[in-house]
Amino acid sequence: MKPRTYREYIQGTISFGVAYGVVTLLARWVTGNTILSSPETLVKYGLLGGIGYAMMGAIALFLFGWITPYIRERFPDSMTIGDVLRKRLQGRSYWFVMGVLLLTSLDSLLIQALGAGVLFHFLLKTPIYVGLLVFFLYCFLLSLGGMKQIHRFEGIHISFIFAAIILIPVYFFIQKGIFPVYDGLLLYHPYLLFMKHNEITLFILTALLIGFGQVLIDRASWQRMYIIEKSKVRTSFMMAGMIWATIPLAFTAIVLIAVYGQGFENIYSILSQLVEKIDSLFLLLLFIGCCFSAIASTVGAELHATSIMVIRNMLNHRYAWNEGQQLKKTYLVSGILSLVLFLISSILSPSLMELIFFFAQVYAAIIPTMLVVIFYKKTVPASIPYCSLIGLGGGMLSLSSYSSIQSTWLSFVVASGLVILVLMGNEVVKHRKRRI
């Protein structure tokens, strides 16, 4: 059933307590990245990498959850991140940050679309475009119903995910035993069990920085923050972080099951090996349902949030549509995005999944600007967002000499330093004016 008003399309009809708040946050943040990044992190950094990846996501949700009551208190009438930015930024500063949000939105949607293509290719053994057509049609219909319909399906998605990550490892460890798996890893992949890795600390800290930047500008998370009851929003985010941390660990265990007795050609071949080892049709269907649910819930939430941002916070400022027109235009944008993503993900090779890490500098550089928007009590100087732009440029240029991890930190440090200098200069100017 379609929503009756645009506000209902954005927020649904009821406020959530802790239980439903946690479910809706998990449905947003258990993504295709969670499934596809677990094998890559495990191979690069061993078991500590899998643990660090889980810690990163949990702490990022903790940090954002800690400041959510302050945001709700300071911006009580907002519904989206765009509403808050409109109140705090003016002119070109506002449009610059909105451009960054649109860019990262499209990047996130493209990553999930490519992830869906990878998973359908290796799990279903069907032409990519067939699975993707069904997938994007489902996501489009999901977003059409607005937040109320998205919430209706989130419980089903989360049930599939948790059933798979609990039953599959338990089934294999009961059937094969823990020690045979350990002995197989020791024989074929002893490096996965090596607990001393020189780069692991820097990797975890960088992943935390990127993860916090992602949560801080995530359109869907801001919408959910305004849906959850104000007194329970912090608890919901923190509980979601604790539960989310168990999911990458579970996928790490599933990856170990796939590789413990043999080698592998590349990251994606691990998925094929896992399918071959799942000899139960029920568990195989459960795993496919888990992968579909993780990506579909994320794409549905992103389609919903991004199309709202484009219409409500960008185009509507120029055309001043009424609520009914905004609703129809949002449906149109959602449909166009679904079609474009279907075409791109059907054509591009799955090897392009390195896009997951391409926008690391963007997420790191935008953090200082967003913190000023949220916490700075005076008028935000117009030059603040451009400090993030300079930090991003510095990080991108440094990629020729430094690793992506070092460049990410350079983006953050440069942007933060410039933001501090601008705020200090702004205070000095105001102090001199008062003295005059």
Summary of the structure (lengths in Angstrom):
residues: 436
radius of gyration: 22.2
end to end distance: 62.7
largest distance: 81.1
contacts: 1503
relative contact order: 0.17
helix: 84%
strand: 0%
